[in-house]
């Protein structure tokens, strides 16, 4: 009886350890995607399209926050960021609540962020919501789809 209790205890411990290891491994890609989003925010804050564009795959699609036009090739993405940096000088972004889901080599990061910029010497902010879809290419998570839109006003 004592031996079977010991075996059951060891089995339970091993099961818990295996479960803990699999939970840790599953959390790692989410951390990588969060780091990719942070790298995008850092690059955006440099006011240089050439810093932002390498984070997008060559076939990426962008529905930008300040444009009604779908951008679906590197030249169009570059044009969007050139215009955005010109229209919103000193552009920065701060991420708020978000949800990251990973499906193998694909991940979706959905949430909201707040943009800040300077216009006529005055600091301005506007909240927006976003969805980034990433695909893992080697060891990098590349943006393949990015949708961003101004946060709507709550209903009255």
Backbone bond lengths (Angstrom), bond angles and torsions (degrees), N, CA, C in turn:
res aa  C-N    CA-C-N  psi(-1)  N-CA   C-N-CA  omega(-1)  CA-C   N-CA-C  phi
1 X - - - 1.449 - - 1.526 110.33 -
2 X 1.360 114.47 -45.62 1.457 119.29 179.69 1.523 111.05 -61.85
3 X 1.315 117.58 -40.06 1.466 121.52 179.94 1.529 110.08 -64.92
4 X 1.324 117.40 -41.01 1.462 118.67 -179.42 1.529 111.43 -69.05
5 X 1.344 118.04 -33.64 1.460 120.68 174.80 1.523 110.48 -65.70
6 X 1.328 115.77 -39.95 1.471 120.18 178.38 1.531 110.19 -64.49
7 X 1.317 116.81 -45.00 1.466 121.05 179.04 1.532 109.66 -62.33
8 X 1.323 116.87 -42.90 1.469 119.98 179.13 1.525 110.42 -63.42
9 X 1.329 116.74 -39.75 1.465 120.40 178.52 1.520 111.57 -64.84
10 X 1.325 116.36 -42.36 1.469 120.61 178.13 1.533 109.55 -64.94
11 X 1.312 117.39 -43.24 1.467 120.73 179.70 1.525 110.45 -62.57
12 X 1.315 116.75 -41.95 1.464 120.28 178.95 1.529 110.21 -63.95
13 X 1.317 117.03 -42.68 1.467 121.46 178.62 1.520 110.61 -62.38
14 X 1.340 117.02 -44.61 1.466 120.34 179.36 1.527 111.20 -65.13
15 X 1.319 117.04 -39.42 1.464 120.49 178.16 1.525 110.25 -62.70
16 X 1.341 116.32 -45.91 1.462 120.55 179.06 1.531 110.51 -62.17
17 X 1.328 117.04 -41.93 1.472 120.53 179.32 1.523 110.64 -64.10
18 X 1.321 117.56 -42.70 1.470 120.34 178.98 1.520 110.45 -64.80
19 X 1.325 116.70 -41.11 1.462 120.17 178.58 1.531 110.12 -63.99
20 X 1.318 117.38 -42.16 1.468 120.93 179.30 1.519 111.18 -62.89
21 X 1.320 117.01 -41.34 1.462 120.33 179.36 1.517 110.76 -66.25
22 X 1.334 118.26 -40.27 1.460 119.46 -179.76 1.523 110.58 -69.40
23 X 1.331 118.03 -34.00 1.466 119.98 176.80 1.521 110.47 -66.59
24 X 1.327 117.11 -39.33 1.464 120.77 178.05 1.519 110.56 -65.27
25 X 1.336 116.82 -43.33 1.459 120.03 -179.86 1.529 110.57 -64.67
26 X 1.337 117.36 -37.27 1.454 120.50 -179.52 1.523 111.32 -68.75
27 X 1.324 117.73 -29.54 1.467 120.54 -179.09 1.524 111.46 -76.03
28 X 1.311 118.46 -24.36 1.463 121.49 -176.00 1.528 114.04 -59.39
29 X 1.329 120.96 -47.64 1.475 119.49 177.90 1.529 112.33 -60.49
30 X 1.330 118.15 -34.77 1.458 120.02 177.44 1.525 110.50 -62.66
31 X 1.319 115.79 -39.64 1.477 119.59 177.11 1.524 110.95 -64.49
32 X 1.332 116.62 -38.26 1.466 120.34 178.14 1.525 110.91 -64.93
33 X 1.319 117.38 -40.79 1.465 121.48 178.83 1.531 109.67 -67.05
34 X 1.328 116.82 -41.45 1.468 119.96 176.64 1.531 110.12 -60.83
35 X 1.324 116.85 -38.66 1.470 120.36 177.45 1.524 111.20 -66.58
36 X 1.329 117.63 -36.32 1.472 121.00 176.98 1.529 110.20 -64.73
37 X 1.331 117.05 -39.25 1.468 120.66 177.70 1.529 110.02 -66.12
38 X 1.316 116.85 -40.72 1.474 120.66 178.32 1.528 110.52 -64.64
39 X 1.328 116.67 -37.57 1.477 120.24 177.61 1.526 110.00 -65.07
40 X 1.331 117.15 -37.67 1.466 120.93 177.15 1.528 109.89 -63.44
41 X 1.331 116.98 -45.34 1.467 120.74 179.27 1.529 110.78 -60.82
42 X 1.320 116.61 -42.37 1.467 121.29 178.63 1.523 110.45 -62.63
43 X 1.321 116.71 -46.31 1.467 121.04 -179.38 1.525 110.90 -64.78
44 X 1.324 117.16 -40.61 1.460 120.82 179.21 1.531 110.20 -59.56
45 X 1.317 116.90 -38.40 1.454 122.12 -178.85 1.514 114.68 -69.35
46 X 1.326 117.17 -5.91 1.464 120.37 -179.78 1.532 112.59 -93.15
47 X 1.335 117.26 1.09 1.475 121.72 177.11 1.526 113.21 53.17
48 X 1.321 116.41 35.88 1.458 120.68 -177.07 1.530 109.09 -138.73
49 X 1.341 117.47 110.33 1.469 119.36 179.79 1.529 112.89 -54.41
50 X 1.315 116.85 -32.02 1.468 119.81 -177.81 1.528 112.28 -68.35
51 X 1.316 117.45 -14.72 1.475 121.50 175.06 1.527 110.95 -87.37
52 X 1.339 116.45 -30.98 1.462 121.81 -176.23 1.527 111.59 -85.27
53 X 1.320 116.83 -42.73 1.470 121.35 -172.11 1.524 114.96 -58.21
54 X 1.329 121.12 -34.95 1.468 119.19 178.93 1.530 114.24 -64.29
55 X 1.318 117.50 -11.16 1.462 120.83 179.34 1.534 111.93 -85.08
56 X 1.327 116.48 -9.36 1.457 122.88 178.86 1.532 109.66 -102.62
57 X 1.326 116.71 143.41 1.462 119.68 174.57 1.527 108.80 -71.50
58 X 1.322 116.34 163.21 1.469 120.12 -177.41 1.527 112.46 -66.24
59 X 1.333 117.82 -19.76 1.464 120.85 179.02 1.535 111.94 -108.89
60 X 1.325 116.84 21.68 1.464 121.50 -177.53 1.527 111.77 -65.26
61 X 1.331 114.72 153.72 1.452 123.38 176.61 1.524 107.72 -121.28
62 X 1.330 115.79 137.85 1.467 121.19 -179.07 1.518 110.97 -131.74
63 X 1.329 116.34 124.51 1.462 123.32 165.13 1.520 103.97 -103.77
64 X 1.309 118.01 95.92 1.460 122.07 -174.71 1.519 113.56 -75.87
65 X 1.294 115.47 158.00 1.462 122.79 -176.83 1.517 112.60 -64.74
66 X 1.340 116.92 -36.48 1.471 119.07 -173.33 1.523 113.34 -111.53
67 X 1.324 116.45 24.84 1.456 119.54 179.21 1.524 110.33 -144.36
68 X 1.323 117.66 137.68 1.459 120.20 176.78 1.530 112.78 -82.44
69 X 1.321 116.88 -1.40 1.461 122.03 -172.59 1.533 111.62 -96.02
70 X 1.333 115.77 132.61 1.458 121.62 174.57 1.527 108.63 -74.28
71 X 1.311 116.96 130.09 1.484 121.90 179.12 1.522 107.37 -109.18
72 X 1.345 116.42 124.93 1.464 118.63 -173.47 1.528 114.50 -135.39
73 X 1.332 116.83 21.01 1.463 119.37 172.09 1.527 107.55 -150.67
74 X 1.316 117.81 162.03 1.470 120.48 -175.64 1.529 114.28 -55.70
75 X 1.329 117.98 -37.45 1.467 120.33 179.84 1.527 110.54 -65.72
76 X 1.320 116.94 -43.03 1.462 121.10 179.46 1.534 111.19 -66.42
77 X 1.328 117.44 -38.53 1.464 120.24 176.47 1.525 110.17 -63.82
78 X 1.326 116.07 -43.68 1.462 120.01 179.31 1.528 109.93 -60.56
79 X 1.330 117.16 -45.34 1.470 121.24 178.48 1.523 110.96 -58.21
80 X 1.326 116.72 -40.67 1.467 120.07 179.04 1.529 110.44 -60.06
81 X 1.333 116.64 -49.48 1.465 119.19 -176.64 1.525 112.22 -70.25
82 X 1.324 117.88 -34.54 1.476 119.71 174.29 1.523 109.06 -58.76
83 X 1.323 117.37 -47.81 1.461 121.74 179.36 1.520 112.68 -65.34
84 X 1.313 116.99 -40.45 1.469 120.75 -179.57 1.522 110.91 -64.34
85 X 1.321 116.87 -43.46 1.468 119.51 -179.54 1.527 111.52 -67.99
86 X 1.323 116.14 -30.37 1.464 119.66 177.64 1.535 110.06 -73.99
87 X 1.330 117.36 -43.00 1.469 121.94 -177.62 1.528 112.68 -73.60
88 X 1.334 116.44 -29.64 1.473 121.43 -175.01 1.528 109.90 -125.89
89 X 1.327 118.33 73.88 1.460 120.67 -176.43 1.533 112.36 -60.39
90 X 1.308 114.61 141.73 1.461 119.94 179.59 1.520 112.76 69.84
91 X 1.331 116.77 28.75 1.465 122.50 -175.57 1.530 111.63 -59.46
92 X 1.321 114.75 130.78 1.469 123.33 175.00 1.525 106.90 -135.20
93 X 1.315 115.83 160.68 1.463 120.52 177.14 1.523 109.09 -139.06
94 X 1.319 114.57 141.98 1.467 121.79 176.03 1.519 107.43 -125.56
95 X 1.327 116.49 125.39 1.460 120.61 179.98 1.523 110.91 -79.16
96 X 1.328 115.42 140.74 1.459 122.27 173.19 1.520 108.73 -105.36
97 X 1.318 116.43 -146.71 1.461 120.90 179.03 1.518 110.35 -59.30
98 X 1.330 115.34 142.62 1.458 119.81 179.11 1.520 109.53 -153.39
99 X 1.303 114.64 165.26 1.456 122.05 178.62 1.524 107.38 -133.04
100 X 1.322 116.63 122.73 1.470 121.96 178.19 1.523 107.99 -109.06
101 X 1.340 114.73 128.57 1.454 121.30 175.96 1.513 108.64 -124.30
102 X 1.321 116.86 134.52 1.462 121.70 -177.41 1.516 108.86 -117.86
103 X 1.345 115.10 131.46 1.458 122.97 179.09 1.525 107.87 -127.29
104 X 1.306 116.72 81.01 1.464 120.78 -177.15 1.522 110.28 68.38
105 X 1.332 116.06 -117.98 1.469 121.12 -179.34 1.525 112.65 -93.99
106 X 1.330 117.04 14.21 1.456 122.23 177.48 1.523 107.97 -123.67
107 X 1.329 115.86 143.07 1.463 120.07 178.14 1.518 109.21 -142.27
108 X 1.323 115.61 150.21 1.451 122.29 177.11 1.528 107.65 -124.76
109 X 1.321 115.49 129.77 1.456 122.19 177.41 1.528 106.67 -119.33
110 X 1.319 116.66 115.11 1.462 122.68 -176.19 1.520 109.03 -122.92
111 X 1.329 116.64 137.24 1.455 118.92 177.87 1.507 111.66 175.96
112 X 1.325 114.85 -150.76 1.455 118.85 176.19 1.517 109.09 -132.83
113 X 1.316 114.64 155.67 1.454 121.69 174.88 1.515 108.70 -141.42
114 X 1.315 114.97 163.85 1.454 120.83 179.48 1.513 108.17 -121.31
115 X 1.322 115.63 124.70 1.454 121.29 176.45 1.520 108.96 -91.15
116 X 1.319 115.59 144.11 1.467 120.72 171.78 1.522 107.48 -131.67
117 X 1.330 115.11 149.44 1.458 121.39 -179.48 1.521 107.71 -159.90
118 X 1.315 116.92 174.84 1.460 121.87 -179.80 1.526 108.05 -118.87
119 X 1.337 115.72 129.30 1.466 120.77 178.75 1.532 108.16 -133.02
120 X 1.333 115.27 122.15 1.468 121.15 -177.61 1.528 111.68 53.44
121 X 1.326 115.59 40.94 1.460 120.93 178.20 1.518 114.73 76.96
122 X 1.322 117.78 1.04 1.462 121.52 -178.18 1.530 110.38 -111.04
123 X 1.333 116.25 134.40 1.466 121.11 176.95 1.522 110.02 -73.92
124 X 1.321 115.06 134.19 1.464 121.99 179.66 1.526 108.41 -127.50
125 X 1.318 115.64 152.81 1.467 120.80 175.24 1.524 108.66 -137.79
126 X 1.317 115.00 151.70 1.454 119.09 168.98 1.520 109.65 -151.44
127 X 1.325 115.93 134.30 1.462 120.79 179.43 1.521 110.78 -83.25
128 X 1.307 115.27 149.12 1.460 121.42 178.34 1.525 108.60 -144.66
129 X 1.307 115.20 162.26 1.468 120.86 174.91 1.520 107.38 -112.68
130 X 1.311 116.35 155.99 1.462 119.65 -174.92 1.520 112.10 -147.59
131 X 1.318 113.49 161.31 1.464 123.45 166.03 1.519 106.56 -140.42
132 X 1.308 116.07 124.50 1.458 122.64 171.75 1.525 106.53 -110.87
133 X 1.317 117.02 133.62 1.456 121.26 169.57 1.521 106.61 -112.41
134 X 1.315 115.57 130.03 1.462 122.46 -177.89 1.526 109.87 -116.38
135 X 1.321 115.49 150.62 1.455 122.26 168.90 1.509 106.87 -126.67
136 X 1.323 115.64 135.11 1.460 119.69 -179.52 1.523 109.06 -79.13
137 X 1.313 115.22 125.11 1.469 122.93 179.66 1.520 106.10 -121.23
138 X 1.322 116.53 101.35 1.463 119.87 -173.25 1.516 108.60 68.95
139 X 1.327 116.72 -118.39 1.465 119.63 177.91 1.529 112.45 -105.91
140 X 1.342 117.73 9.27 1.472 121.88 -178.02 1.518 111.80 -111.99
141 X 1.323 116.13 138.81 1.449 121.94 172.02 1.523 107.32 -91.12
142 X 1.330 116.32 114.73 1.462 122.54 -177.38 1.529 109.60 -103.25
143 X 1.323 116.38 140.00 1.460 121.17 177.70 1.535 108.12 -75.39
144 X 1.339 116.31 125.10 1.462 120.75 176.66 1.527 111.79 -112.14
145 X 1.317 116.38 -19.23 1.458 120.33 178.39 1.527 107.53 -150.40
146 X 1.325 115.70 129.93 1.463 121.27 -178.37 1.515 108.13 -138.38
147 X 1.312 115.59 117.87 1.456 121.57 175.80 1.517 107.76 -118.06
148 X 1.319 117.00 132.39 1.452 122.26 178.96 1.518 108.35 -141.52
149 X 1.315 116.18 135.28 1.465 119.32 177.27 1.523 109.24 -146.98
150 X 1.329 114.33 150.99 1.463 119.52 178.89 1.514 109.89 -57.27
151 X 1.312 115.98 142.44 1.469 121.11 178.18 1.526 108.30 -68.61
152 X 1.332 117.12 126.29 1.463 118.50 179.44 1.531 111.09 -70.36
153 X 1.304 116.15 154.49 1.459 121.15 175.32 1.528 108.02 -70.12
154 X 1.333 116.25 145.80 1.475 117.66 177.35 1.529 110.45 -65.88
155 X 1.344 116.83 151.03 1.468 119.11 178.59 1.527 110.51 -63.36
156 X 1.306 114.78 149.23 1.472 119.54 -179.21 1.496 111.56 -97.93
